[in-house]
Amino acid sequence: MGKQKFFDTAIKPERAVLVGIIRTGETEEQTREYLDELKFLVDTAGGETVHSFTQRMQKPDRATFVGTGKLEEIRDYVKAEEIDIVVFDDELSPSQLRNVENELQVKILDRSNLILDIFAGRAQTSQAKTQVELAQLQYLLPRLTRLWTHLERQKGGIGMRGPGESQIETDRRLILNKISLLKERLKEIDKQNETQRKNRNQLIRVALVGYTNVGKSTIMNMISKSDIFAENKLFATLDTTVRKVVIENLPFLLSDTVGFIRKLPHHLVECFKSTLDEVREADILIHVVDISHPSFEDQIFTVNETLKELGVVDKEMITVFNKIDAYKGEEPDPQEEQQILTLDDFKRSWMGTFNKPAIFISALNRENIDEFRSLLYEKVKAIHVNRFPYDKLLY
């Protein structure tokens, strides 16, 4: 008998290279941080990043995003290393996407498409799935041309006169119809959610907001003693989760929302605005910040800008600096011993001074959690007493 052959049936991750440009006013270090985030997105989507390319440009090339010389360099690398996918750190126009794809002859994704792919894999509820599908179709609509480059327009002539609708026009009409249906479906879901929110109006509402992967779900689990899915990946939570929490004798509602991110596609923000109604209608926002991230200041800015877009900057807010156990601060001097900051050191820093009220915790290690719960209790109590003065004797 011959030797039995065994085949490796494991699905290997797609090998990816990343492409970004260093714009005027940006440093190479900033661009590197942006590409590190893009790499995290690729990892979350199930890919494997093997290399990245950057080019200093005032603005992206209208035809190919990067210069022709850099595109040839990427093409040679892709061919030599058998790369499966090239991911760009900005949204590509339909013409850029077509030109780059023709040159590189591999699958091309831009940042928006990659985020949509992750959202599609993470959506669990009917609302989230509908929102993601709507965003995907809105992204696809202006890019239909490249999907049908192998077809020519149907020819007219004797016996062929009539609508003469090309395949791309047919698809565009079908997609527009589908978009209308999805928008109607979202309106129905929004009405149902609004009814649910009205039924909960007697309780103070608190919403967790922040950049993606800063520990919101971990804090949600800790405070509400529930078991919300949490992992070290971007967009682990898409669907808004609401739990009733009681601190001492005071009940309130706590909601965990989808994380924000730099360059979040506009049509995705639009589609998820109904999910973010929990943020709009909250009485208190808890802005969770991953203090261990090297770009946490940029992340704070991104979240604040998104909150401005949602029109909720005037709400009561508690800034929670999470992961203090992993904080490293500025680049340490190799000649000096790394200084370990105490809670008092954190409070005296600019983070505590300019973000009042601010609290510093480690949700993973449950450090300084009692002070956090006490502050949250006082904030909820103040609103509750003002709204329901007849309950004053309860406190």
N, C-alpha and C positions, 0 to 999 in steps of 0.2 A: 504494500500500500504506500502511496505517495504521502508526503508530508502534508498535513492539513494546514491550509492558509487561513490566517486571521487578519481581518481588516479593522483598522481604527475607525470606529463610527462616531467618535466624539467630534462635535462641531467646533472647528477652530475659529477663534475670533478674527474678524476682518482686520487686516493690517492697514493702518492709516498714517498719513502725514498731514501736518497742519500748516496753514499758510496765513500770515498776518502781515500788516504793514505798519511801520513806525511813522505816524503822522507828525506834522510840525507841532512842536510843543510837547511831544511825548518823548520819554526816554526809553532806551532799550530795556531797562529793568521793568518799566510799566508794561511794555508790550509782552515781555516774558511772563509777567504775572497773568496777563490776559490769556496768553496761550496755555498757561498752566491750568486755568479755569476751563478752557476749551478741551484740554486733555482730560480733565475730570468729567466733562460732558461725554466725551467719546467713551471713557471707561464705563460710565453709567449706562450708556447705550449698548455696551457689550463689545466694544472694539478695543484694539490695542494700538497705541500710538508709538511709532518707531522713530519719527524724526519730525522736525519742524523747520519751516523756512520763513525768514522775515526780509523785508525790503523797506528802506527808508524812502518815503514818497510824500509829496505835499498832499496829494489826494489820489484815490484809486484810479487806475487807467480805465477809461470808459469802455474799452473793448475787452480787455483780458484781466482786469483788476490789478495784476502786477505787470511789470514790464515784460517785453517779449524775451529779453535775455534771461530773466529770472524764471519765466515760464518754461523755457527750454531746459534750464537747469533742473527744474522740478520734473519735467518729462523724462529726462535721462535717468534721474534717481528712481522714479516710479517704475520705469522699465527694468532697470538693473536689479532692484530689490523686490520686484513682484508685489508692488503695493496694490491693495484692493480699492482704496478709497482716499480721496483728497478732500480735506475739510477746510473751508475758509472761515476766518473769524469775523466776517461781516456778511450781510445779506447781499447776494449777487443779483444783478438785474437779469432778466431773461436773456438778453444778448450776451452778457458776460458768461452766463452759465453755458450757453450754447457754444461759444467760442472756446472756452476752457475745456469743455468736454471733448470737442473735436480735436484739440491739440493733445490732451493727455490720454484719451481713450480709456479712461477708467471712470468709476462712479464718482460724481462730484456732489458734495453737500456743502451748504453754507450754514452759518450758525443757526438761522431761523429754522431751517429744515431739520437740523439735528435736534433742536429743542422740541419741535413738534413730534419727532419720532419718539423721544423719551416720554413726552406727555401721553402719546398714544399707548405706550406700553404700561403706563402707570395708572391710567384712568380706570376707575372701578365702578362708580355709580353711573346711572343713566345720564345725569346732568353733565358730569365730567366727560363722558364719551361723546355726548352731543356737542359740547363746547370744542373739544379737540377736533372732531370731524369737520365742524364749521370752519375752524382756523385752517385746517389742512386744505380744504376746498378753496378758501379765499387766497391761500398762498399759491395753489396750483393754477388758478384761473389765468393769470397773465403769463404763465409758463407753458401753456398747452402747445404752443407752436413746436417746441423741441421734441415733444412726444410723438409728433406725426410728420417728422421730416422725411420718412420713408414713403409717404403717400403724396400724390399730386392731386390738385383740385380735379373733381369730376368734370370730364369734358362734355360740352354741349354738342349740338349738331342734330341731324335728322333723327327723330325718334327719341332724342334725349333732352328736348327742351322741357323746362319745368323749374322747380325750385333750384335744382343744381346745387344743393347744399353740400359743402365739403364735410369730411369727417370731423375736422376741428370745429366747425361751426355747430355741428350736431352736438359734440361734446360740451361746447361752451353753453349751449342752451340747456342741456341736461344738468350741468353743474349749477347754473343760475337757478334752475327750478329746485334743485336739491338744497341750495343755500337758503332759499325762501322757506322751504319746509322745515329746515333745521332751526331757523330763526323763530318760526311759529311754535315749534316744539319747546324751545327755550323759554318763550313767553309763558307757555302753559306751566312749565316747571317752576318758573319764577313766581307765578301766582300761587302755586302750592306751597313754595318756601315762604312766601309772604304771610300766608295763613298760619303756618307753623310759628313764624316769628311773632305774630300778633298774640298767639296763645302763650308765648313766653315773655310777654312784655312786662309782667309783674316783677321780674327779677332783673337785677343789675347785670349788664353784659360786659364781659372782658374778652378782648381778642388778642391773641399772640400774632405779632407780625415780625418780619425780619428777612434778611437775605436767606437764600436757600442753604440748608445744611449747617445752621448755626445752633441747633439743639432745641428747636421749638417743640417737637414731638416728645423729646425726652422730658422737658419741663412740664408739658401737658400730662404725661404719665405720672410724674412725680406729684404734682399738685392735685390732680383729680383721682389718683390711685386707679387709673384705668390702664388699658394695654393697647395703646395706639402704635401702629407700625412705625418703627424708627430704625434707620440704618445710615451708615456713612456714605451716602450717595446723594447726588443732587435731585431735587424734586421727589424725595421719598413719599411726601404727602401731597396729593393733588386735591382730594375731596375735603371740604371743610367738615371738621368734627366738632361737635358741641357736647359738652359734659356739664352736669350740675355739680358744683363744688360747694362744700360747707367748711368754712374756717371759723372755729369756735361755734357760735350759734348763728352765723350769718351765711345764708345761701346766695349763690350767684352763678351765672352761666359763663363757662370758659370755652372759647373756640380756638381751634388751631387752623391756620389758613395756609394756602399755597405760598411757598417762598418766592421772594423777588430775586431778580438776577440782572446783571448789566446787559444792555442790548436785548432786553426781552422783546420779541417781535410785537409790533403795535397791534396787529390784528389778534394776537393771542391775548394781550391785555384786554382788548375790547370784548373778546369772547368770554373771558373769565371775570368780567366786572360783576356779573350776577353772583358768582361765588364769593367775591369780595364785598358783597353787601353786608356780610357779618362784620367787616371792618368799618364800613360806613355807619352802621347802626349800633356799634359798640359804645358803651359809656366810657370805658378806659382801654387804652392800647398798651400792651406790653411789648416794647421794641427790644427783641433779643439780638445781642451782638456777640459774635464769636471773637473774643478778645485775643485769642491765640493766632488768628489769621493775620498774615503780614500786611494785608490790604484792608483791614477792618474799617479804617477811616473812609475809604472809597465805598465800602459796602454800606456804611451808615448814610453816606450821601445818596447812593442809589435808592435806598429804601425811603429816605425823606422825599426825594423827587417823585417817586411813585405814589407816596401818600398825598403829595400836593396834587398830582394828576387825579387822584380819587376824591380830592376835596375834603380831606379829614385832618388837616394839619392843626386845627384848633382844638382837638380833643385832648382830654387828660391823658398824659403818657408817662409811663415808667420805663426807664432805660435799664435793661438787665444785661450786664456784661458777663457772659457765660464763659466757661472753660478757663477760669483763672489758674487752674492747676497746670495748664499747658502754656501760659503766657511767658514769652521770652524777652519782650521789650525790644529795644534797639540792638543792633549788632554788637554783641559783647566784645570787649577787648580780650584777645587770647591771653594777654599777660595778667589779666585780673580775674578773680573768681566771680562767677555768675551770682549776682545779688538776687536773693529771694524776697519778693515784695510781700508785705503784710496787708491785711484788709485796710488798715489805716493809711498805708502808703497809696493804695489804689484810690481811696476816698479823697486824699489830698491832691491827686493828680488832676490834669486837665479833664480827664474822662469823668471824674466825679464832680468837678467844679462847673463844667459847662453843660452837663446833662442832668441837672436836678429835676425830679428826684432820680438818683442812680443807685443801683445795687450791684454788688459784685459777688458772683456765685460760681460754684462748679456743680452743675446738675448731676453729672456722672458720679462724683464723689460725695454728693449731698453736703457740700460745704457752704455755710452761711445761709442755709435754706430757711431757718427759723426767722431771721431778720427779713428775708424776702416775703415770707408769708405774713409777717406782722405788718409790713408796709402795705401789702396788697389789701389786707383786712381793713386798715385805716382808710385807704382810698375808697374802697367799696362802701364802707360804713358811712363816710361823709356824704356820698351821693344818696345812699339809701335814706339817711335821716332827713335830708333835704327834700327828697321826693315823697317819702312816707313819714311825715312828722308824728303821726299817731303811733308809730312803732318805736318811738324814742325810748320808752321805758325798758325796751328789750336789751338796751345796751348800758 
